[in-house]
């Protein structure tokens, strides 16, 4: 599968393995490299550029190329505040990730999905990569749930591959062990729920924000973009720990 990554705001791919040029080696989990016109940088919370393999905010150094959004309709100030103010001189994509030593981009998830466990900021994308590496897991999601002691704790939700017959307790134990090995004890990852399906938008994005709100006890309405409302309704008891 040849992947690419873009946003509605950009109008065309930010990173891709361009078919019109000589194909590049494919790296699992990466849409390959920034395409001509985009100067992709990874910035830390202070706006300092990160090195290869270091995760931070995926940002685009200005100017933006032709075809991208010049403003928001009737809301110039909101456009500046939302995209251009956090890091002056850069467009903020709102996604976190890193560039590897070969310049390949890895997008790990929305920056507002970062899980804060006792002051440690953890990427749900990195944690999901650990879960997805298990041969029994078809897809997964990790969300941060409010915790009185540590602020947030991560909870994992996994869908099994078709035809997989594995004891659920055994699988949970293996996933928790893998998380401790690859992410570390600081993640405090102890809860994994095996579900039939994950709620998604019609474009295939998992509704982590809705899942997190329900888990935190909010009466979250079903988003209008959801593909199958029954999936979220079926998941509500598990999210609430019932």
Secondary structure, 3 states (H helix, E strand, C coil): CCCEECCCCCCCCCEECCCCCCCCCCCCCCCCEECCCCCEEEECCCCCECCCCCCEEEEEECCCCCCCCCCCCCCHHHHHHHHHCCCCCEEEEEEEEEECCCCEEEEEEEHHHCEEECCEEECHHHHHHHHHCCCCEEEEEEEEEEECCCEEEEEEEEEECCCCCCCHHHHHHHHHHHHHHHCCHHHCCCEEEECCCCCEECCCCECHHHHHHHHCCCCCCCCCCECCHHHHHHHHHHHCCC
